[in-house]
Amino acid sequence: MTARRDVLARRIRLLVGLTITYNAIEAVVALIAGTMASSTALIGFGLDSVIEVSSAAAVAWQFSAKDHAAREAREHRALRIIAVSFFALAAYVAVDAVRALTGGGEAAPSVPGIVLAALSLAVMPFLSAAQRRAGRELGSASAVADSKQTLLCTYLSAVVLAGLVLNAAFGWSWADPIAALVIAVIAVKEGRDAWQGKGCCAPTPPGTLAAPSARQRGCCAAGSACPCCATDTERGGQP
């Protein structure tokens, strides 16, 4: 069991490193392109990439500990960092979107933004799925929460891409701040879930690595939705 935990921890560190690298590049490109086009959605997308870097860095910090018990002790703080990051993103994007909708400026078409959103839509699902599988098996709520942040980037890519394409093709400048408001709503939900520790709340079946904590048992007793619950095939046991 210890050897398997170490393998999973190394895998999560690798995936987190890839996520940080990609999102750092994505943030720079999105923020520059968004500023040039006055695109609230694209700027929000860039800020989400910045937050994704901070979220992944929090998980990297947690998993930098060699001892499994030390990693578990750091998990609560990592979840708090992830949650606050989501809330900060939602607040900024919502305010800027409302400003745009009330006549604070129209977004210009952005070809670089369209290319970036399309690329992220292709890349992010694979990183998210790989980290989510490793986090589930290890029983790490923070790793699963960070994978959800990466998955959110996929949803945001689709939303931003739709807004940018509609603006470029039809001149619908209002589509950009509407897309940004969708980003804000999703970010609030994910931030709330991370703050409440909804990541790996399900009781762990026989044959998996992590025993459920008291908080996790309470979460399941309350009937909370559990994104960490895998299928029977993935978990090797009963739900």
C-alpha positions as CSV (number, residue, x, y, z in Angstrom):
1,M,0.0,0.0,0.0
2,T,2.8,2.4,0.9
3,A,4.6,1.8,-2.4
4,R,1.3,2.4,-4.3
5,R,0.8,5.7,-2.4
6,D,4.3,6.8,-3.3
7,V,3.6,6.1,-7.0
8,L,0.4,8.0,-7.0
9,A,2.0,10.9,-5.2
10,R,4.7,11.1,-7.8
11,R,2.1,10.9,-10.6
12,I,0.1,13.8,-9.0
13,R,3.3,15.9,-8.6
14,L,4.1,15.3,-12.3
15,L,0.5,16.2,-13.4
16,V,0.5,19.3,-11.2
17,G,3.8,20.4,-12.7
18,L,2.4,20.0,-16.3
19,T,-0.7,21.9,-15.2
20,I,1.3,24.8,-13.7
21,T,3.5,25.1,-16.9
22,Y,0.6,25.1,-19.3
23,N,-1.5,27.5,-17.3
24,A,1.3,29.9,-16.8
25,I,1.7,30.2,-20.6
26,E,-2.1,30.3,-21.0
27,A,-2.5,33.1,-18.5
28,V,0.1,35.4,-20.2
29,V,-1.4,34.9,-23.6
30,A,-5.0,35.3,-22.4
31,L,-4.4,38.4,-20.4
32,I,-2.5,40.1,-23.2
33,A,-5.0,39.1,-25.8
34,G,-7.9,40.0,-23.5
35,T,-6.5,43.4,-22.6
36,M,-5.9,44.2,-26.3
37,A,-9.5,43.2,-27.2
38,S,-11.1,44.6,-24.0
39,S,-12.6,41.1,-23.6
40,T,-13.9,40.5,-20.0
41,A,-14.4,36.8,-20.8
42,L,-10.8,36.4,-22.1
43,I,-9.3,38.4,-19.1
44,G,-11.4,36.2,-16.8
45,F,-10.1,33.1,-18.6
46,G,-6.5,34.4,-18.1
47,L,-7.2,35.1,-14.4
48,D,-8.6,31.6,-14.0
49,S,-5.3,30.3,-15.4
50,V,-3.5,32.3,-12.8
51,I,-5.7,30.8,-10.1
52,E,-5.2,27.3,-11.6
53,V,-1.5,27.9,-11.1
54,S,-2.0,28.9,-7.5
55,S,-4.3,25.9,-6.9
56,A,-1.9,23.5,-8.5
57,A,1.0,25.1,-6.5
58,A,-1.0,24.5,-3.3
59,V,-1.4,20.8,-4.2
60,A,2.3,20.6,-5.2
61,W,3.2,22.0,-1.8
62,Q,1.0,19.4,-0.1
63,F,2.5,16.6,-2.1
64,S,6.1,17.9,-1.6
65,A,5.9,16.2,1.8
66,K,7.4,12.7,1.6
67,D,5.4,11.3,4.5
68,H,1.8,10.4,3.8
69,A,0.6,11.7,7.2
70,A,2.3,15.1,6.6
71,R,0.5,15.3,3.2
72,E,-2.9,14.6,4.9
73,A,-2.2,17.3,7.5
74,R,-1.6,19.9,4.7
75,E,-4.8,19.0,2.8
76,H,-7.2,21.3,4.7
77,R,-5.0,24.3,4.0
78,A,-4.6,23.4,0.4
79,L,-8.4,23.1,0.0
80,R,-8.9,26.6,1.6
81,I,-6.4,28.1,-0.8
82,I,-8.2,26.5,-3.8
83,A,-11.6,27.8,-2.5
84,V,-10.5,31.3,-1.9
85,S,-8.9,31.3,-5.4
86,F,-12.3,30.4,-6.9
87,F,-14.1,33.1,-5.0
88,A,-11.6,35.8,-6.0
89,L,-12.0,34.9,-9.6
90,A,-15.8,35.0,-9.4
91,A,-15.8,38.4,-7.8
92,Y,-13.5,40.0,-10.3
93,V,-15.2,38.5,-13.4
94,A,-18.7,39.3,-12.2
95,V,-17.9,43.0,-11.5
96,D,-16.2,43.4,-14.8
97,A,-18.9,41.6,-16.7
98,V,-21.6,43.8,-15.2
99,R,-19.5,46.9,-16.1
100,A,-19.3,45.7,-19.7
101,L,-23.0,45.0,-19.9
102,T,-23.9,48.4,-18.6
103,G,-21.9,50.2,-21.2
104,G,-18.4,50.1,-19.8
105,G,-16.9,49.1,-23.1
106,E,-17.4,46.6,-25.9
107,A,-15.1,43.7,-26.6
108,A,-13.3,43.5,-30.0
109,P,-12.9,40.2,-31.8
110,S,-9.8,38.3,-30.8
111,V,-8.3,35.6,-33.1
112,P,-5.5,34.7,-30.6
113,G,-8.2,34.3,-27.9
114,I,-10.1,31.9,-30.1
115,V,-7.0,29.8,-30.9
116,L,-6.1,29.7,-27.2
117,A,-9.6,28.7,-26.0
118,A,-9.7,25.9,-28.6
119,L,-6.3,24.6,-27.6
120,S,-7.3,24.5,-23.9
121,L,-10.5,22.8,-24.8
122,A,-8.4,20.0,-26.3
123,V,-5.7,19.8,-23.6
124,M,-7.4,20.3,-20.3
125,P,-9.7,17.3,-20.2
126,F,-6.8,14.9,-20.3
127,L,-4.9,16.5,-17.5
128,S,-8.0,16.7,-15.3
129,A,-9.0,13.1,-15.8
130,A,-5.5,11.8,-15.1
131,Q,-5.2,13.8,-11.8
132,R,-8.8,12.9,-10.8
133,R,-8.1,9.2,-11.1
134,A,-4.9,9.4,-9.1
135,G,-6.6,11.6,-6.5
136,R,-9.5,9.3,-6.1
137,E,-7.3,6.2,-5.6
138,L,-5.1,8.0,-3.1
139,G,-8.2,9.5,-1.3
140,S,-6.9,13.1,-1.6
141,A,-9.7,15.7,-1.6
142,S,-7.3,18.4,-2.6
143,A,-6.0,16.6,-5.6
144,V,-9.5,15.9,-6.7
145,A,-10.5,19.6,-6.1
146,D,-7.5,20.7,-8.2
147,S,-8.6,18.3,-11.0
148,K,-12.0,20.0,-10.8
149,Q,-10.3,23.4,-11.2
150,T,-8.6,22.0,-14.3
151,L,-11.9,20.6,-15.5
152,L,-13.5,24.0,-14.9
153,C,-10.8,25.4,-17.3
154,T,-12.3,23.0,-19.9
155,Y,-15.8,24.4,-19.3
156,L,-14.5,27.9,-19.4
157,S,-12.6,27.2,-22.6
158,A,-15.9,26.2,-24.2
159,V,-17.8,29.2,-22.8
160,V,-15.1,31.7,-23.8
161,L,-14.7,30.1,-27.2
162,A,-18.5,30.4,-27.9
163,G,-18.5,34.1,-26.8
164,L,-15.4,35.0,-28.8
165,V,-16.7,33.2,-31.9
166,L,-20.2,34.8,-31.7
167,N,-18.5,38.2,-31.3
168,A,-16.2,37.7,-34.2
169,A,-18.8,36.2,-36.5
170,F,-21.8,38.3,-35.7
171,G,-20.6,41.3,-33.8
172,W,-22.4,40.2,-30.7
173,S,-20.3,42.0,-28.1
174,W,-22.8,41.2,-25.4
175,A,-21.9,37.5,-25.7
176,D,-18.5,38.2,-24.1
177,P,-19.7,39.5,-20.7
178,I,-22.5,36.9,-20.7
179,A,-19.8,34.2,-21.1
180,A,-17.9,35.8,-18.2
181,L,-20.9,35.7,-15.9
182,V,-21.2,31.9,-16.6
183,I,-17.5,31.7,-15.5
184,A,-18.3,33.5,-12.3
185,V,-21.3,31.2,-11.4
186,I,-19.3,28.1,-12.0
187,A,-16.4,29.4,-10.0
188,V,-18.6,30.2,-7.0
189,K,-20.0,26.7,-7.0
190,E,-16.6,25.0,-7.2
191,G,-15.2,27.4,-4.5
192,R,-18.0,26.5,-2.2
193,D,-17.5,22.7,-2.7
194,A,-13.7,23.1,-2.1
195,W,-14.3,25.2,1.1
196,Q,-16.7,22.5,2.4
197,G,-14.2,19.8,1.6
198,K,-16.4,18.0,-1.0
199,G,-13.8,16.0,-2.8
200,C,-13.5,12.5,-1.5
201,C,-16.4,12.1,0.9
202,A,-17.4,8.6,0.1
203,P,-16.6,5.8,2.5
204,T,-13.7,3.9,1.0
205,P,-14.5,0.3,-0.1
206,P,-12.2,-2.6,0.7
207,G,-9.2,-2.8,-1.5
208,T,-8.7,1.0,-1.9
209,L,-5.8,2.9,-0.3
210,A,-7.3,5.5,2.0
211,A,-9.5,5.1,5.0
212,P,-12.3,7.7,5.3
213,S,-11.8,10.5,7.9
214,A,-14.4,11.6,10.3
215,R,-15.2,14.6,8.1
216,Q,-15.5,12.4,5.1
217,R,-17.9,10.0,6.9
218,G,-20.0,13.0,8.1
219,C,-20.1,14.3,4.5
220,C,-21.5,11.1,3.2
221,A,-23.9,10.7,6.1
222,A,-25.3,14.1,5.1
223,G,-25.9,12.8,1.6
224,S,-23.5,15.2,-0.1
225,A,-22.7,14.7,-3.8
226,C,-19.3,13.1,-4.0
227,P,-17.3,13.8,-7.2
228,C,-14.6,11.6,-5.8
229,C,-16.8,8.5,-6.0
230,A,-15.7,6.4,-8.9
231,T,-17.5,3.6,-10.6
232,D,-17.4,0.1,-9.3
233,T,-14.8,-0.8,-11.9
234,E,-12.6,2.1,-11.0
235,R,-12.8,1.6,-7.3
236,G,-12.7,-2.2,-7.3
237,G,-15.6,-2.4,-4.8
238,Q,-19.1,-1.4,-4.1
239,P,-20.3,2.2,-3.9
